[in-house]
Amino acid sequence: MTTGKYVTIAKLREMYGFSTDAIDGKIKKRQWLQNVHFVKRNNRRFFNVAEIDRWIEGKEPSKKASEALKKASQAAHIL
């Protein structure tokens, strides 16, 4: 079975060996950002495997993810 672009926290734990506390810690410390490393839908988090891989490799988020984050940040400042 192939893995899609997004995975649940259960699958993420299985794939990478991170505990739920470790994942929550990365989000709280803003190492993993919403709309870059994960999205929220229906009160669930779905994790972007490609962006998590980039983080593990010490790379910056992809250009597309960075642009989406910048737009979201600008929209938040307008409100």
Backbone bond lengths (Angstrom), bond angles and torsions (degrees), N, CA, C in turn:
res aa  C-N    CA-C-N  psi(-1)  N-CA   C-N-CA  omega(-1)  CA-C   N-CA-C  phi
1 M - - - 1.453 - - 1.525 109.88 -
2 T 1.307 116.25 134.34 1.452 120.31 178.88 1.527 109.37 -90.17
3 T 1.306 114.82 155.00 1.456 121.22 178.55 1.510 108.50 -96.78
4 G 1.335 116.61 135.64 1.454 121.30 177.56 1.515 110.90 -76.60
5 K 1.306 115.33 -173.22 1.455 121.40 180.00 1.526 111.36 -64.53
6 Y 1.325 116.06 -38.21 1.464 121.25 -178.24 1.519 110.58 -115.42
7 V 1.327 115.72 144.39 1.458 121.35 176.51 1.527 109.34 -131.67
8 T 1.327 115.33 157.90 1.459 121.04 176.02 1.526 109.66 -75.72
9 I 1.321 115.67 169.54 1.463 119.65 178.72 1.529 110.85 -63.36
10 A 1.329 117.30 -34.87 1.470 120.12 178.56 1.526 110.69 -62.35
11 K 1.319 116.98 -44.66 1.464 121.48 179.26 1.528 110.58 -67.72
12 L 1.339 116.84 -38.97 1.464 120.90 178.59 1.526 110.38 -61.31
13 R 1.333 116.79 -43.76 1.476 120.49 177.52 1.529 110.29 -59.84
14 E 1.317 115.88 -42.78 1.467 121.07 -179.81 1.530 111.35 -65.10
15 M 1.319 116.46 -44.15 1.469 121.14 -175.61 1.521 112.63 -68.47
16 Y 1.346 117.03 -42.59 1.460 120.84 -170.29 1.530 114.79 -111.99
17 G 1.327 116.62 -13.94 1.454 119.39 -179.78 1.526 114.39 82.01
18 F 1.318 117.87 9.50 1.466 120.81 176.37 1.522 109.52 -74.51
19 S 1.333 117.07 141.96 1.454 120.64 172.08 1.533 108.62 -81.03
20 T 1.317 116.15 164.12 1.467 120.04 176.35 1.521 109.79 -60.14
21 D 1.331 117.37 -40.78 1.470 120.67 178.86 1.525 111.42 -62.47
22 A 1.324 117.33 -39.12 1.467 120.74 178.67 1.530 110.56 -65.19
23 I 1.323 116.57 -41.94 1.465 121.08 178.77 1.522 109.96 -63.86
24 D 1.326 116.57 -48.03 1.464 120.50 178.60 1.524 111.41 -60.86
25 G 1.334 116.91 -36.41 1.463 121.13 177.89 1.520 112.17 -64.73
26 K 1.326 117.27 -40.10 1.465 120.82 178.80 1.529 110.60 -65.48
27 I 1.313 116.30 -36.08 1.458 120.38 178.04 1.532 109.96 -71.39
28 K 1.317 117.11 -44.98 1.471 121.35 -179.68 1.532 111.37 -61.88
29 K 1.332 116.59 -38.87 1.473 121.74 179.48 1.525 112.38 -80.84
30 R 1.340 116.00 -0.38 1.458 123.92 179.93 1.531 112.46 62.57
31 Q 1.331 115.51 29.00 1.461 120.00 170.44 1.524 109.25 -75.98
32 W 1.318 115.54 -34.41 1.464 122.66 174.77 1.516 107.51 -114.14
33 L 1.319 116.74 126.26 1.462 122.33 -172.77 1.520 111.98 -108.51
34 Q 1.340 113.43 143.10 1.459 119.06 175.40 1.522 109.08 -64.49
35 N 1.304 116.49 141.74 1.470 125.80 -176.95 1.523 113.25 71.42
36 V 1.324 116.70 5.48 1.459 121.53 170.61 1.529 108.05 -121.45
37 H 1.317 115.80 -66.38 1.463 121.06 -178.57 1.526 112.78 -88.72
38 F 1.298 117.33 -22.38 1.459 120.63 177.84 1.525 109.90 -154.75
39 V 1.322 114.88 159.73 1.459 122.16 173.52 1.520 107.87 -126.99
40 K 1.320 115.62 156.92 1.463 120.77 176.05 1.519 108.42 -112.19
41 R 1.319 115.62 130.15 1.456 122.07 175.90 1.526 107.52 -142.34
42 N 1.329 116.15 130.48 1.470 121.03 178.22 1.531 111.99 51.13
43 N 1.328 116.05 45.21 1.469 122.77 179.12 1.525 113.87 61.30
44 R 1.322 117.07 23.65 1.458 121.96 176.19 1.516 109.15 -125.09
45 R 1.318 115.82 151.08 1.459 120.67 176.47 1.524 109.10 -103.01
46 F 1.319 115.27 135.64 1.458 122.47 175.90 1.521 106.93 -121.56
47 F 1.321 116.56 127.41 1.457 122.09 -171.57 1.520 111.45 -100.66
48 N 1.335 115.30 134.45 1.456 123.58 -178.42 1.531 108.49 -83.79
49 V 1.321 115.40 106.56 1.463 121.54 -175.31 1.531 111.88 -59.21
50 A 1.315 117.38 -42.89 1.473 120.30 -178.16 1.526 111.15 -62.57
51 E 1.325 117.00 -41.36 1.471 119.72 -179.63 1.532 111.63 -72.58
52 I 1.320 117.19 -33.94 1.472 120.01 175.19 1.530 108.84 -64.43
53 D 1.329 117.39 -43.02 1.468 120.88 176.91 1.526 110.82 -59.17
54 R 1.330 117.69 -43.06 1.465 121.35 178.86 1.529 109.89 -60.81
55 W 1.333 116.85 -42.12 1.467 121.41 179.21 1.532 109.89 -62.42
56 I 1.340 116.85 -45.79 1.465 121.00 179.70 1.530 110.38 -59.42
57 E 1.328 116.43 -38.16 1.468 121.27 -179.28 1.527 112.49 -79.05
58 G 1.329 117.50 -1.54 1.458 121.02 178.73 1.514 113.72 78.56
59 K 1.330 116.62 19.03 1.458 121.37 -178.78 1.525 110.62 -95.40
60 E 1.318 114.95 157.71 1.455 121.38 174.61 1.536 109.14 -70.05
61 P 1.356 117.43 157.22 1.469 119.04 174.42 1.530 110.77 -56.43
62 S 1.318 115.84 154.42 1.458 120.32 179.19 1.520 110.36 -58.80
63 K 1.316 116.15 159.47 1.466 121.14 -179.41 1.530 110.67 -59.01
64 K 1.315 116.98 -43.27 1.460 121.40 -179.75 1.538 110.73 -61.49
65 A 1.324 116.83 -44.65 1.465 120.60 179.53 1.527 110.64 -66.20
66 S 1.321 117.25 -40.74 1.468 120.83 179.24 1.527 111.33 -63.05
67 E 1.321 116.78 -41.11 1.468 120.64 178.91 1.526 111.04 -65.88
68 A 1.327 117.45 -40.43 1.463 121.17 178.51 1.526 110.24 -63.96
69 L 1.325 117.19 -41.14 1.455 121.43 178.67 1.521 110.92 -65.29
70 K 1.331 117.19 -41.02 1.462 121.34 179.20 1.526 111.03 -62.79
71 K 1.337 117.20 -43.98 1.460 121.52 177.91 1.522 111.38 -62.14
72 A 1.312 116.60 -42.97 1.468 120.51 -179.95 1.515 110.45 -64.39
73 S 1.328 116.89 -39.41 1.454 121.49 179.39 1.522 111.36 -65.59
74 Q 1.329 116.78 -42.15 1.458 121.37 178.24 1.520 111.12 -65.02
75 A 1.321 117.28 -40.97 1.465 121.44 179.00 1.518 110.49 -64.32
76 A 1.333 117.76 -36.64 1.454 121.30 179.40 1.521 111.54 -66.78
77 H 1.338 116.72 -33.61 1.456 120.15 178.79 1.518 112.45 -72.50
78 I 1.326 116.98 -26.44 1.473 121.48 178.02 1.507 110.57 -69.00
79 L 1.358 115.49 -37.20 1.467 120.18 -179.59 1.477 108.16 -69.10
